[in-house]
Amino acid sequence: MARRALTQLAVQDVQPEARFELVGGPARDVRRARMAREVLAGLANRPRSIPPKYFYDDRGSRLFDAICDLPEYYLTRAESALLKAHAAGIAQRSQARCLVEIGSGMARKTGSLLRAIGARTLSPVYVPFDIAPEPIRESARGLLAAHPTLRVRGIVGDFAHECLRLSRGLSASDGPALFAFLGSTIGNLDEAEAPALLRTIASLMNKNDRFLLGLDRVKDPRTIARAYNDAQGVTAAFNKNVLSVLARELDGQIDEGAFDHLALYDETRERVEMYLVSQRAQVMTLCSGDVHIELERGERVMTEISRKFTEDSAKEMLSEGGMTMLEWLSTPLFALCVAERKL
């Protein structure tokens, strides 16, 4: 016990900046070229679409953080309550000493898991993986201050294409890892994309690692619809922010005020569909890709889907993704799944 106490004091003496490292993403010209290709592919054909990952510049990340506090947006509160109730048990059963969070954002719910892991290991490791560097830096400052022995290895990347970059933040010496994909972000991927991502994550996992998945459940459609149509208009601002991102990154000429926010719940497909609706006939111009998209009045541009899940649909998705569900921890609103890689 005395040796452990001395070691812990030594780790605590390490300044927060020495406990943080960040692996940057691709160069800006590479990111812009990929964005141009993906945006053009989505806008060139009807029905038109824009990949939802481009919501998340610095402003978009902050807007989403504000959405999480809205009274209509139950998802964050429901998931946070489940994490507080089950984090200790998940940490104990997984024996995790490292937390790897995919799509970490502002890491709002990470504290419960890190406290549980930190209670079981002297020097826990947190590996946040996000498309934008600023949320990683900002969240790391608070987490490092709150957890004096924590080490943070941030990775910047697009999980749709660059999930294998996570290997740069993983070390066998860290011990068993808990890979977490929270916030029902996997619901933004369709029936083919979600299992494909899960297979990539499974390829990074060792046999003793575990995967924690947050899922929004199928429920009263009115409850779901309100969550994406808040009275304050924060979700609408978040939706329209993607136009600002395109205008800045791709030299766009886009009138953000000429679009309306629309979010609908499709009960048959069990998913929310979010759109930007053109108020008039107009042309979206993206100079860097020499793109000119003619939109009709009332034409919809899909910006996001958000699938909702049952226990059976979650099991099926995990199985297609090379994983086996071990636990289903749920309330009527939300669920946490713990899974392992298929051997």
Contacts in CASP RR format, 6 or more apart in sequence:
PFRMAT RR
TARGET T0000
AUTHOR 0000-0000-0000
METHOD contacts of the structure
MODEL  1
MARRALTQLAVQDVQPEARFELVGGPARDVRRARMAREVLAGLANRPRSI
PPKYFYDDRGSRLFDAICDLPEYYLTRAESALLKAHAAGIAQRSQARCLV
EIGSGMARKTGSLLRAIGARTLSPVYVPFDIAPEPIRESARGLLAAHPTL
RVRGIVGDFAHECLRLSRGLSASDGPALFAFLGSTIGNLDEAEAPALLRT
IASLMNKNDRFLLGLDRVKDPRTIARAYNDAQGVTAAFNKNVLSVLAREL
DGQIDEGAFDHLALYDETRERVEMYLVSQRAQVMTLCSGDVHIELERGER
VMTEISRKFTEDSAKEMLSEGGMTMLEWLSTPLFALCVAERKL
4 122 0 8 1.000
7 122 0 8 1.000
8 122 0 8 1.000
8 149 0 8 1.000
11 122 0 8 1.000
11 123 0 8 1.000
11 148 0 8 1.000
11 149 0 8 1.000
12 148 0 8 1.000
12 149 0 8 1.000
16 141 0 8 1.000
16 144 0 8 1.000
16 145 0 8 1.000
19 144 0 8 1.000
19 150 0 8 1.000
19 151 0 8 1.000
19 152 0 8 1.000
20 140 0 8 1.000
20 144 0 8 1.000
20 151 0 8 1.000
20 152 0 8 1.000
20 154 0 8 1.000
21 152 0 8 1.000
21 153 0 8 1.000
21 154 0 8 1.000
22 133 0 8 1.000
22 136 0 8 1.000
22 137 0 8 1.000
22 153 0 8 1.000
22 154 0 8 1.000
22 155 0 8 1.000
22 156 0 8 1.000
23 153 0 8 1.000
23 154 0 8 1.000
23 155 0 8 1.000
23 156 0 8 1.000
23 165 0 8 1.000
23 168 0 8 1.000
23 169 0 8 1.000
24 133 0 8 1.000
24 155 0 8 1.000
24 156 0 8 1.000
24 157 0 8 1.000
25 31 0 8 1.000
25 133 0 8 1.000
25 156 0 8 1.000
25 157 0 8 1.000
25 162 0 8 1.000
25 165 0 8 1.000
26 34 0 8 1.000
26 157 0 8 1.000
26 162 0 8 1.000
31 249 0 8 1.000
32 249 0 8 1.000
32 250 0 8 1.000
32 288 0 8 1.000
34 158 0 8 1.000
34 161 0 8 1.000
35 54 0 8 1.000
35 246 0 8 1.000
35 249 0 8 1.000
35 250 0 8 1.000
36 250 0 8 1.000
36 286 0 8 1.000
36 288 0 8 1.000
36 289 0 8 1.000
36 291 0 8 1.000
38 51 0 8 1.000
39 50 0 8 1.000
39 51 0 8 1.000
39 54 0 8 1.000
39 246 0 8 1.000
39 250 0 8 1.000
39 286 0 8 1.000
39 291 0 8 1.000
40 286 0 8 1.000
40 289 0 8 1.000
40 291 0 8 1.000
42 48 0 8 1.000
42 49 0 8 1.000
42 50 0 8 1.000
42 51 0 8 1.000
43 49 0 8 1.000
43 50 0 8 1.000
43 284 0 8 1.000
43 291 0 8 1.000
43 293 0 8 1.000
43 301 0 8 1.000
44 293 0 8 1.000
47 300 0 8 1.000
47 302 0 8 1.000
48 293 0 8 1.000
48 295 0 8 1.000
48 299 0 8 1.000
48 300 0 8 1.000
48 301 0 8 1.000
48 302 0 8 1.000
49 301 0 8 1.000
49 302 0 8 1.000
49 303 0 8 1.000
50 242 0 8 1.000
50 246 0 8 1.000
50 276 0 8 1.000
50 301 0 8 1.000
50 302 0 8 1.000
50 303 0 8 1.000
51 160 0 8 1.000
52 188 0 8 1.000
52 242 0 8 1.000
52 303 0 8 1.000
52 304 0 8 1.000
52 305 0 8 1.000
53 131 0 8 1.000
53 158 0 8 1.000
53 160 0 8 1.000
54 242 0 8 1.000
54 245 0 8 1.000
54 246 0 8 1.000
55 64 0 8 1.000
55 238 0 8 1.000
55 239 0 8 1.000
55 241 0 8 1.000
55 242 0 8 1.000
55 245 0 8 1.000
55 303 0 8 1.000
55 304 0 8 1.000
56 64 0 8 1.000
56 105 0 8 1.000
56 130 0 8 1.000
56 131 0 8 1.000
56 132 0 8 1.000
57 132 0 8 1.000
57 241 0 8 1.000
57 244 0 8 1.000
57 245 0 8 1.000
57 248 0 8 1.000
58 132 0 8 1.000
58 134 0 8 1.000
58 135 0 8 1.000
59 241 0 8 1.000
59 244 0 8 1.000
60 238 0 8 1.000
60 241 0 8 1.000
60 245 0 8 1.000
61 105 0 8 1.000
61 106 0 8 1.000
61 132 0 8 1.000
61 134 0 8 1.000
61 135 0 8 1.000
63 234 0 8 1.000
63 237 0 8 1.000
63 238 0 8 1.000
63 241 0 8 1.000
64 238 0 8 1.000
65 106 0 8 1.000
65 108 0 8 1.000
66 234 0 8 1.000
67 73 0 8 1.000
67 230 0 8 1.000
67 234 0 8 1.000
67 235 0 8 1.000
67 238 0 8 1.000
68 75 0 8 1.000
68 76 0 8 1.000
68 108 0 8 1.000
69 76 0 8 1.000
70 230 0 8 1.000
70 232 0 8 1.000
70 234 0 8 1.000
70 235 0 8 1.000
71 230 0 8 1.000
72 226 0 8 1.000
72 227 0 8 1.000
72 229 0 8 1.000
72 230 0 8 1.000
72 231 0 8 1.000
73 227 0 8 1.000
73 230 0 8 1.000
73 235 0 8 1.000
74 223 0 8 1.000
74 227 0 8 1.000
74 333 0 8 1.000
74 334 0 8 1.000
75 183 0 8 1.000
75 184 0 8 1.000
75 216 0 8 1.000
75 227 0 8 1.000
75 333 0 8 1.000
75 334 0 8 1.000
76 108 0 8 1.000
76 109 0 8 1.000
76 183 0 8 1.000
78 331 0 8 1.000
78 333 0 8 1.000
78 334 0 8 1.000
79 109 0 8 1.000
79 182 0 8 1.000
79 183 0 8 1.000
79 184 0 8 1.000
79 214 0 8 1.000
79 334 0 8 1.000
79 336 0 8 1.000
80 108 0 8 1.000
80 109 0 8 1.000
80 112 0 8 1.000
81 331 0 8 1.000
82 329 0 8 1.000
82 330 0 8 1.000
82 331 0 8 1.000
82 334 0 8 1.000
82 335 0 8 1.000
82 336 0 8 1.000
83 109 0 8 1.000
83 112 0 8 1.000
83 113 0 8 1.000
83 182 0 8 1.000
83 336 0 8 1.000
84 112 0 8 1.000
85 329 0 8 1.000
86 329 0 8 1.000
86 336 0 8 1.000
87 112 0 8 1.000
87 113 0 8 1.000
87 115 0 8 1.000
87 116 0 8 1.000
88 116 0 8 1.000
88 119 0 8 1.000
89 116 0 8 1.000
90 96 0 8 1.000
90 113 0 8 1.000
90 116 0 8 1.000
90 178 0 8 1.000
90 210 0 8 1.000
90 212 0 8 1.000
90 327 0 8 1.000
90 336 0 8 1.000
90 338 0 8 1.000
91 113 0 8 1.000
91 116 0 8 1.000
91 117 0 8 1.000
91 118 0 8 1.000
91 119 0 8 1.000
91 120 0 8 1.000
91 178 0 8 1.000
92 116 0 8 1.000
92 120 0 8 1.000
93 210 0 8 1.000
93 327 0 8 1.000
93 338 0 8 1.000
94 176 0 8 1.000
94 178 0 8 1.000
94 209 0 8 1.000
94 210 0 8 1.000
94 338 0 8 1.000
95 120 0 8 1.000
95 176 0 8 1.000
95 208 0 8 1.000
96 117 0 8 1.000
96 175 0 8 1.000
96 176 0 8 1.000
96 177 0 8 1.000
96 178 0 8 1.000
96 209 0 8 1.000
96 210 0 8 1.000
97 117 0 8 1.000
97 120 0 8 1.000
97 121 0 8 1.000
97 124 0 8 1.000
97 125 0 8 1.000
97 174 0 8 1.000
97 175 0 8 1.000
97 176 0 8 1.000
97 177 0 8 1.000
98 117 0 8 1.000
98 124 0 8 1.000
98 125 0 8 1.000
98 126 0 8 1.000
98 127 0 8 1.000
98 170 0 8 1.000
98 174 0 8 1.000
98 175 0 8 1.000
98 176 0 8 1.000
98 177 0 8 1.000
98 178 0 8 1.000
99 110 0 8 1.000
99 113 0 8 1.000
99 114 0 8 1.000
99 117 0 8 1.000
99 124 0 8 1.000
99 125 0 8 1.000
99 126 0 8 1.000
99 127 0 8 1.000
99 177 0 8 1.000
99 178 0 8 1.000
99 180 0 8 1.000
100 127 0 8 1.000
100 129 0 8 1.000
100 166 0 8 1.000
100 170 0 8 1.000
100 177 0 8 1.000
100 178 0 8 1.000
100 179 0 8 1.000
100 180 0 8 1.000
101 107 0 8 1.000
101 110 0 8 1.000
101 126 0 8 1.000
101 127 0 8 1.000
101 128 0 8 1.000
101 129 0 8 1.000
101 180 0 8 1.000
101 181 0 8 1.000
101 182 0 8 1.000
102 129 0 8 1.000
102 159 0 8 1.000
102 163 0 8 1.000
102 166 0 8 1.000
102 179 0 8 1.000
102 180 0 8 1.000
102 181 0 8 1.000
102 185 0 8 1.000
102 201 0 8 1.000
103 128 0 8 1.000
103 129 0 8 1.000
103 130 0 8 1.000
103 131 0 8 1.000
103 159 0 8 1.000
103 181 0 8 1.000
103 185 0 8 1.000
104 110 0 8 1.000
104 128 0 8 1.000
104 129 0 8 1.000
104 130 0 8 1.000
104 135 0 8 1.000
104 136 0 8 1.000
104 139 0 8 1.000
105 128 0 8 1.000
105 130 0 8 1.000
105 132 0 8 1.000
105 135 0 8 1.000
105 136 0 8 1.000
105 139 0 8 1.000
106 135 0 8 1.000
106 138 0 8 1.000
106 139 0 8 1.000
107 128 0 8 1.000
107 135 0 8 1.000
107 139 0 8 1.000
107 143 0 8 1.000
109 182 0 8 1.000
109 183 0 8 1.000
110 126 0 8 1.000
110 128 0 8 1.000
110 139 0 8 1.000
110 143 0 8 1.000
111 143 0 8 1.000
111 146 0 8 1.000
113 178 0 8 1.000
113 180 0 8 1.000
113 212 0 8 1.000
114 124 0 8 1.000
114 126 0 8 1.000
114 143 0 8 1.000
114 147 0 8 1.000
114 150 0 8 1.000
115 147 0 8 1.000
117 124 0 8 1.000
117 178 0 8 1.000
118 124 0 8 1.000
118 147 0 8 1.000
118 149 0 8 1.000
118 150 0 8 1.000
122 149 0 8 1.000
123 149 0 8 1.000
123 150 0 8 1.000
123 151 0 8 1.000
124 147 0 8 1.000
124 149 0 8 1.000
124 150 0 8 1.000
124 151 0 8 1.000
125 150 0 8 1.000
125 151 0 8 1.000
125 152 0 8 1.000
125 153 0 8 1.000
125 171 0 8 1.000
125 174 0 8 1.000
126 140 0 8 1.000
126 143 0 8 1.000
126 150 0 8 1.000
126 151 0 8 1.000
126 152 0 8 1.000
126 153 0 8 1.000
127 152 0 8 1.000
127 153 0 8 1.000
127 154 0 8 1.000
127 155 0 8 1.000
127 166 0 8 1.000
127 169 0 8 1.000
127 170 0 8 1.000
127 177 0 8 1.000
128 136 0 8 1.000
128 139 0 8 1.000
128 140 0 8 1.000
128 152 0 8 1.000
128 154 0 8 1.000
128 155 0 8 1.000
129 154 0 8 1.000
129 155 0 8 1.000
129 156 0 8 1.000
129 157 0 8 1.000
129 159 0 8 1.000
129 163 0 8 1.000
129 165 0 8 1.000
129 166 0 8 1.000
130 136 0 8 1.000
130 155 0 8 1.000
130 156 0 8 1.000
130 157 0 8 1.000
131 156 0 8 1.000
131 157 0 8 1.000
131 158 0 8 1.000
131 159 0 8 1.000
132 156 0 8 1.000
133 156 0 8 1.000
136 154 0 8 1.000
136 156 0 8 1.000
140 152 0 8 1.000
140 154 0 8 1.000
143 150 0 8 1.000
143 152 0 8 1.000
144 150 0 8 1.000
144 152 0 8 1.000
153 169 0 8 1.000
154 169 0 8 1.000
155 165 0 8 1.000
155 166 0 8 1.000
155 168 0 8 1.000
155 169 0 8 1.000
157 165 0 8 1.000
159 197 0 8 1.000
160 193 0 8 1.000
160 197 0 8 1.000
163 197 0 8 1.000
163 200 0 8 1.000
163 201 0 8 1.000
163 204 0 8 1.000
164 200 0 8 1.000
164 203 0 8 1.000
164 204 0 8 1.000
166 204 0 8 1.000
167 204 0 8 1.000
170 177 0 8 1.000
170 204 0 8 1.000
175 208 0 8 1.000
176 206 0 8 1.000
176 208 0 8 1.000
176 209 0 8 1.000
176 210 0 8 1.000
177 205 0 8 1.000
177 206 0 8 1.000
177 209 0 8 1.000
177 210 0 8 1.000
178 209 0 8 1.000
178 210 0 8 1.000
178 211 0 8 1.000
178 212 0 8 1.000
179 201 0 8 1.000
179 204 0 8 1.000
179 205 0 8 1.000
179 209 0 8 1.000
179 210 0 8 1.000
179 211 0 8 1.000
179 212 0 8 1.000
180 211 0 8 1.000
180 212 0 8 1.000
180 213 0 8 1.000
181 201 0 8 1.000
181 211 0 8 1.000
181 212 0 8 1.000
181 213 0 8 1.000
181 214 0 8 1.000
182 212 0 8 1.000
182 213 0 8 1.000
182 214 0 8 1.000
183 214 0 8 1.000
183 216 0 8 1.000
184 214 0 8 1.000
184 215 0 8 1.000
184 216 0 8 1.000
184 306 0 8 1.000
184 309 0 8 1.000
184 334 0 8 1.000
186 194 0 8 1.000
186 197 0 8 1.000
186 198 0 8 1.000
186 213 0 8 1.000
186 214 0 8 1.000
186 215 0 8 1.000
186 307 0 8 1.000
186 317 0 8 1.000
187 194 0 8 1.000
187 215 0 8 1.000
187 216 0 8 1.000
187 271 0 8 1.000
187 305 0 8 1.000
187 306 0 8 1.000
187 307 0 8 1.000
187 308 0 8 1.000
187 309 0 8 1.000
188 304 0 8 1.000
188 305 0 8 1.000
188 306 0 8 1.000
188 307 0 8 1.000
189 197 0 8 1.000
189 307 0 8 1.000
190 305 0 8 1.000
190 307 0 8 1.000
191 317 0 8 1.000
194 307 0 8 1.000
194 317 0 8 1.000
194 321 0 8 1.000
195 317 0 8 1.000
195 320 0 8 1.000
195 321 0 8 1.000
195 322 0 8 1.000
196 321 0 8 1.000
198 317 0 8 1.000
198 318 0 8 1.000
198 320 0 8 1.000
198 321 0 8 1.000
198 322 0 8 1.000
198 323 0 8 1.000
199 321 0 8 1.000
199 322 0 8 1.000
201 211 0 8 1.000
202 211 0 8 1.000
202 321 0 8 1.000
202 322 0 8 1.000
202 323 0 8 1.000
202 341 0 8 1.000
202 342 0 8 1.000
205 211 0 8 1.000
205 340 0 8 1.000
205 341 0 8 1.000
206 341 0 8 1.000
207 340 0 8 1.000
207 341 0 8 1.000
207 343 0 8 1.000
209 340 0 8 1.000
209 341 0 8 1.000
210 326 0 8 1.000
210 338 0 8 1.000
210 339 0 8 1.000
210 340 0 8 1.000
211 323 0 8 1.000
211 337 0 8 1.000
211 338 0 8 1.000
211 339 0 8 1.000
211 340 0 8 1.000
211 341 0 8 1.000
212 336 0 8 1.000
212 337 0 8 1.000
212 338 0 8 1.000
212 339 0 8 1.000
213 314 0 8 1.000
213 318 0 8 1.000
213 336 0 8 1.000
213 337 0 8 1.000
213 338 0 8 1.000
213 339 0 8 1.000
214 334 0 8 1.000
214 335 0 8 1.000
214 336 0 8 1.000
214 337 0 8 1.000
215 309 0 8 1.000
215 314 0 8 1.000
215 334 0 8 1.000
215 335 0 8 1.000
215 336 0 8 1.000
215 337 0 8 1.000
216 224 0 8 1.000
216 306 0 8 1.000
216 308 0 8 1.000
216 309 0 8 1.000
216 333 0 8 1.000
216 334 0 8 1.000
217 308 0 8 1.000
217 309 0 8 1.000
217 310 0 8 1.000
217 330 0 8 1.000
217 332 0 8 1.000
217 333 0 8 1.000
217 334 0 8 1.000
217 335 0 8 1.000
218 270 0 8 1.000
218 308 0 8 1.000
218 309 0 8 1.000
218 310 0 8 1.000
219 308 0 8 1.000
219 332 0 8 1.000
219 333 0 8 1.000
221 265 0 8 1.000
221 267 0 8 1.000
223 333 0 8 1.000
224 265 0 8 1.000
224 272 0 8 1.000
224 308 0 8 1.000
225 263 0 8 1.000
225 264 0 8 1.000
225 265 0 8 1.000
225 272 0 8 1.000
228 235 0 8 1.000
228 263 0 8 1.000
228 265 0 8 1.000
228 272 0 8 1.000
228 274 0 8 1.000
228 306 0 8 1.000
229 235 0 8 1.000
229 261 0 8 1.000
229 263 0 8 1.000
233 261 0 8 1.000
235 261 0 8 1.000
235 263 0 8 1.000
236 260 0 8 1.000
236 261 0 8 1.000
239 261 0 8 1.000
239 263 0 8 1.000
239 274 0 8 1.000
239 276 0 8 1.000
239 303 0 8 1.000
239 304 0 8 1.000
240 256 0 8 1.000
240 257 0 8 1.000
240 259 0 8 1.000
240 261 0 8 1.000
240 276 0 8 1.000
242 276 0 8 1.000
242 303 0 8 1.000
243 254 0 8 1.000
243 256 0 8 1.000
243 259 0 8 1.000
243 276 0 8 1.000
244 256 0 8 1.000
246 252 0 8 1.000
246 254 0 8 1.000
246 286 0 8 1.000
247 253 0 8 1.000
247 254 0 8 1.000
247 256 0 8 1.000
249 288 0 8 1.000
250 286 0 8 1.000
250 287 0 8 1.000
250 288 0 8 1.000
250 289 0 8 1.000
250 291 0 8 1.000
251 286 0 8 1.000
251 287 0 8 1.000
251 288 0 8 1.000
252 284 0 8 1.000
252 285 0 8 1.000
252 286 0 8 1.000
252 287 0 8 1.000
252 288 0 8 1.000
253 284 0 8 1.000
253 285 0 8 1.000
253 287 0 8 1.000
254 284 0 8 1.000
254 285 0 8 1.000
255 282 0 8 1.000
257 279 0 8 1.000
258 278 0 8 1.000
258 279 0 8 1.000
258 280 0 8 1.000
258 282 0 8 1.000
259 276 0 8 1.000
259 277 0 8 1.000
259 278 0 8 1.000
259 279 0 8 1.000
259 301 0 8 1.000
260 276 0 8 1.000
260 277 0 8 1.000
260 279 0 8 1.000
261 274 0 8 1.000
261 275 0 8 1.000
261 276 0 8 1.000
261 277 0 8 1.000
262 274 0 8 1.000
262 275 0 8 1.000
262 276 0 8 1.000
262 277 0 8 1.000
262 300 0 8 1.000
263 272 0 8 1.000
263 273 0 8 1.000
263 274 0 8 1.000
263 275 0 8 1.000
264 272 0 8 1.000
264 273 0 8 1.000
264 275 0 8 1.000
265 271 0 8 1.000
265 272 0 8 1.000
265 273 0 8 1.000
266 272 0 8 1.000
266 273 0 8 1.000
269 307 0 8 1.000
270 307 0 8 1.000
270 308 0 8 1.000
270 309 0 8 1.000
270 313 0 8 1.000
271 305 0 8 1.000
271 306 0 8 1.000
271 307 0 8 1.000
271 308 0 8 1.000
272 304 0 8 1.000
272 305 0 8 1.000
272 306 0 8 1.000
272 308 0 8 1.000
273 302 0 8 1.000
273 304 0 8 1.000
273 305 0 8 1.000
274 302 0 8 1.000
274 303 0 8 1.000
274 304 0 8 1.000
274 305 0 8 1.000
274 306 0 8 1.000
275 300 0 8 1.000
275 301 0 8 1.000
275 302 0 8 1.000
275 303 0 8 1.000
276 300 0 8 1.000
276 301 0 8 1.000
276 303 0 8 1.000
277 298 0 8 1.000
277 299 0 8 1.000
277 300 0 8 1.000
277 301 0 8 1.000
278 295 0 8 1.000
278 296 0 8 1.000
278 297 0 8 1.000
278 298 0 8 1.000
278 299 0 8 1.000
278 300 0 8 1.000
278 301 0 8 1.000
279 297 0 8 1.000
279 298 0 8 1.000
280 297 0 8 1.000
281 294 0 8 1.000
281 295 0 8 1.000
281 296 0 8 1.000
281 297 0 8 1.000
282 294 0 8 1.000
282 295 0 8 1.000
283 292 0 8 1.000
283 293 0 8 1.000
283 294 0 8 1.000
283 295 0 8 1.000
284 291 0 8 1.000
284 292 0 8 1.000
284 293 0 8 1.000
284 295 0 8 1.000
285 291 0 8 1.000
285 292 0 8 1.000
285 293 0 8 1.000
286 292 0 8 1.000
286 293 0 8 1.000
295 301 0 8 1.000
309 317 0 8 1.000
309 335 0 8 1.000
311 328 0 8 1.000
311 330 0 8 1.000
311 335 0 8 1.000
314 325 0 8 1.000
314 328 0 8 1.000
314 335 0 8 1.000
314 337 0 8 1.000
315 325 0 8 1.000
318 324 0 8 1.000
318 325 0 8 1.000
318 337 0 8 1.000
318 339 0 8 1.000
319 325 0 8 1.000
319 342 0 8 1.000
322 341 0 8 1.000
322 342 0 8 1.000
323 339 0 8 1.000
323 340 0 8 1.000
323 341 0 8 1.000
323 342 0 8 1.000
324 339 0 8 1.000
324 340 0 8 1.000
324 341 0 8 1.000
324 342 0 8 1.000
325 337 0 8 1.000
325 338 0 8 1.000
325 339 0 8 1.000
326 338 0 8 1.000
326 339 0 8 1.000
326 340 0 8 1.000
327 336 0 8 1.000
327 337 0 8 1.000
327 338 0 8 1.000
328 335 0 8 1.000
328 336 0 8 1.000
328 337 0 8 1.000
329 335 0 8 1.000
329 336 0 8 1.000
329 337 0 8 1.000
329 338 0 8 1.000
330 336 0 8 1.000
END
